[in-house]
Amino acid sequence: MAPDTAFIQEKSYLVPLPEVLPPIYEHYQRLVDCQGYVNLETNRYSAPETLIGKTIDVYKYPEEVRFFYKHREIAIHPRLSGKRYERCRLPGHHSQTHKKQTHQAASKTEAELRGHCDLLDQYVSGLKKHVRGSGHRQLNRLLNLKRMYPKEAFLCAVKKAAHYGLYDLNRLESLIIKSVAGDYFNLEEEAL
């Protein structure tokens, strides 16, 4: 069909464009982490600590980031465009009590890890130097690895990781799995 003919047929269905264009944004749903932040494009934006563990709606505009919870606006942040691994915290989002609780939880986890083995104590100290903040999440993950895997395999992997300055806990877990692979997993290929 020719464009002129199509226009004649569709003309009665066409509506005029609005005089003002609606704002351009991208919508995301994000979980407020245990420290009271929302991650967006490697940057972290604060949310009220009462929303920790809850999913909120995040609207990313060219100049700002808006948070909504149950259709109610809870925060407007300036957008950290062109930056990586930055943090934007609005006044009133985090109380001193929350900061103290997070720090106390990290201290408790660290106390459970320390004091059993010099090698592990050194690794915990190195891990804390390579993370931001209190390192609560990483210390918890390290403690879970210690509890989950056999002691010999865990310490062997920690020794190897410390030797190479490796503080990525995913890679540490890979080292542990390689160490226990023959004892706990049947990795022999079946004959075809």
C-alpha positions as CSV (number, residue, x, y, z in Angstrom):
1,M,0.0,0.0,0.0
2,A,1.3,3.5,-0.8
3,P,2.0,5.8,2.2
4,D,-0.6,8.4,0.9
5,T,-3.3,5.7,0.8
6,A,-2.4,4.4,4.3
7,F,-2.5,8.0,5.7
8,I,-6.0,8.5,4.3
9,Q,-7.2,5.3,5.9
10,E,-5.5,5.9,9.3
11,K,-6.1,9.6,9.6
12,S,-9.2,9.3,11.7
13,Y,-7.4,7.1,14.2
14,L,-4.4,9.4,14.7
15,V,-4.1,11.6,17.9
16,P,-1.9,14.7,18.3
17,L,1.3,14.4,20.3
18,P,1.3,16.0,23.7
19,E,2.6,19.6,23.9
20,V,5.0,18.6,26.7
21,L,7.0,15.4,26.4
22,P,6.9,13.2,29.5
23,P,10.2,12.9,31.3
24,I,12.5,10.1,30.2
25,Y,13.4,7.6,32.9
26,E,14.3,3.9,33.4
27,H,12.5,1.9,36.1
28,Y,14.2,-0.7,38.3
29,Q,13.2,-2.6,41.4
30,R,15.9,-2.9,43.9
31,L,16.4,-4.5,47.4
32,V,17.6,-2.2,50.1
33,D,20.7,-4.0,51.4
34,C,21.7,-4.6,55.1
35,Q,23.6,-1.3,55.3
36,G,20.6,0.7,54.0
37,Y,21.8,1.3,50.5
38,V,20.5,0.6,47.0
39,N,22.9,-0.4,44.2
40,L,22.5,1.3,40.8
41,E,25.1,1.2,38.1
42,T,27.9,0.3,40.6
43,N,27.0,3.3,42.8
44,R,25.2,3.2,46.1
45,Y,22.3,5.5,47.1
46,S,21.0,5.6,50.7
47,A,17.4,4.7,51.6
48,P,15.7,5.0,55.0
49,E,16.9,2.3,57.3
50,T,13.3,1.3,58.0
51,L,13.3,-0.2,54.5
52,I,16.2,-2.5,54.9
53,G,15.4,-5.9,53.3
54,K,12.4,-4.4,51.3
55,T,12.1,-4.0,47.6
56,I,11.6,-0.4,46.3
57,D,11.0,1.1,42.9
58,V,13.9,3.1,41.5
59,Y,13.4,5.7,38.7
60,K,16.6,6.8,37.1
61,Y,16.3,10.2,35.3
62,P,19.1,11.9,33.5
63,E,19.9,14.2,36.5
64,E,18.4,12.4,39.5
65,V,17.4,9.1,41.0
66,R,14.0,8.8,42.8
67,F,12.9,6.1,45.2
68,F,9.3,5.0,45.8
69,Y,7.9,2.5,48.3
70,K,4.3,1.5,48.0
71,H,3.7,4.3,45.5
72,R,5.1,6.9,47.9
73,E,8.2,8.9,47.1
74,I,10.8,8.3,49.8
75,A,14.0,9.9,48.4
76,I,15.5,12.0,45.6
77,H,19.2,11.7,45.0
78,P,21.4,13.6,42.5
79,R,22.5,11.0,39.9
80,L,26.1,9.9,40.1
81,S,26.6,9.7,36.4
82,G,30.1,9.1,35.0
83,K,31.2,7.8,38.4
84,R,31.8,4.3,39.7
85,Y,31.7,2.8,43.2
86,E,30.6,6.1,44.8
87,R,28.2,6.5,47.6
88,C,25.4,9.1,48.1
89,R,23.8,9.4,51.5
90,L,21.0,11.8,52.4
91,P,20.8,13.2,55.9
92,G,18.3,11.3,58.1
93,H,18.5,8.0,56.3
94,H,20.8,6.3,58.7
95,S,20.8,6.7,62.5
96,Q,23.8,6.3,64.6
97,T,22.1,3.2,66.1
98,H,22.1,1.5,62.7
99,K,25.7,2.2,62.1
100,K,26.6,0.9,65.5
101,Q,24.6,-2.3,65.0
102,T,26.3,-2.9,61.7
103,H,29.7,-2.4,63.2
104,Q,28.9,-4.6,66.2
105,A,27.7,-7.4,63.9
106,A,30.9,-7.2,61.9
107,S,32.9,-7.2,65.1
108,K,31.0,-10.3,66.4
109,T,31.6,-12.2,63.1
110,E,35.3,-11.2,63.1
111,A,35.6,-12.5,66.7
112,E,34.3,-15.8,65.6
113,L,36.9,-16.0,62.8
114,R,39.9,-14.9,64.9
115,G,41.8,-16.7,67.6
116,H,41.8,-20.2,66.2
117,C,44.6,-20.0,63.7
118,D,47.3,-17.4,62.9
119,L,46.9,-18.0,59.2
120,L,43.2,-17.2,59.3
121,D,43.8,-14.2,61.5
122,Q,46.2,-12.8,58.9
123,Y,43.8,-13.5,56.1
124,V,41.0,-11.7,58.0
125,S,43.2,-8.7,58.5
126,G,44.1,-8.7,54.8
127,L,40.5,-9.1,53.8
128,K,39.4,-6.1,55.9
129,K,42.0,-3.9,54.1
130,H,40.6,-4.9,50.7
131,V,36.9,-4.1,51.4
132,R,35.0,-0.9,52.0
133,G,33.3,-0.1,55.3
134,S,33.2,-2.7,58.1
135,G,33.4,-5.6,55.7
136,H,30.4,-7.2,57.4
137,R,29.2,-9.0,54.3
138,Q,32.6,-10.4,53.4
139,L,33.3,-11.6,56.9
140,N,29.9,-13.3,57.1
141,R,30.7,-15.1,53.8
142,L,34.1,-16.2,55.0
143,L,32.6,-17.5,58.2
144,N,30.0,-19.4,56.2
145,L,32.8,-21.0,54.1
146,K,34.6,-22.0,57.3
147,R,31.5,-23.6,58.6
148,M,30.5,-25.3,55.3
149,Y,33.7,-27.0,54.2
150,P,36.2,-29.3,55.9
151,K,38.7,-27.5,58.1
152,E,41.8,-28.9,56.3
153,A,40.5,-27.9,52.8
154,F,39.4,-24.5,54.1
155,L,42.8,-23.7,55.7
156,C,44.7,-25.0,52.7
157,A,42.7,-22.7,50.4
158,V,43.2,-19.8,52.8
159,K,46.9,-20.4,52.8
160,K,47.1,-20.4,49.0
161,A,44.9,-17.3,48.7
162,A,46.9,-15.4,51.3
163,H,50.2,-16.4,49.5
164,Y,48.9,-14.8,46.3
165,G,47.1,-11.9,47.9
166,L,43.7,-13.2,46.7
167,Y,40.8,-11.7,48.6
168,D,38.0,-12.5,46.2
169,L,35.8,-15.0,48.2
170,N,34.3,-16.5,45.1
171,R,37.8,-17.6,44.0
172,L,38.6,-18.7,47.5
173,E,35.6,-21.0,47.4
174,S,36.8,-22.4,44.0
175,L,40.1,-23.2,45.7
176,I,38.3,-25.0,48.5
177,I,36.2,-27.0,46.1
178,K,39.2,-28.0,44.1
179,S,40.8,-29.2,47.3
180,V,37.8,-31.4,48.3
181,A,36.8,-32.5,44.8
182,G,38.3,-36.0,45.0
183,D,37.1,-36.7,48.5
184,Y,33.5,-35.5,48.3
185,F,32.6,-35.4,44.6
186,N,33.0,-38.2,41.9
187,L,34.6,-36.3,39.1
188,E,35.8,-39.3,37.1
189,E,34.6,-39.2,33.5
190,E,32.4,-42.1,32.5
191,A,33.7,-44.3,29.7
192,L,31.8,-43.9,26.5
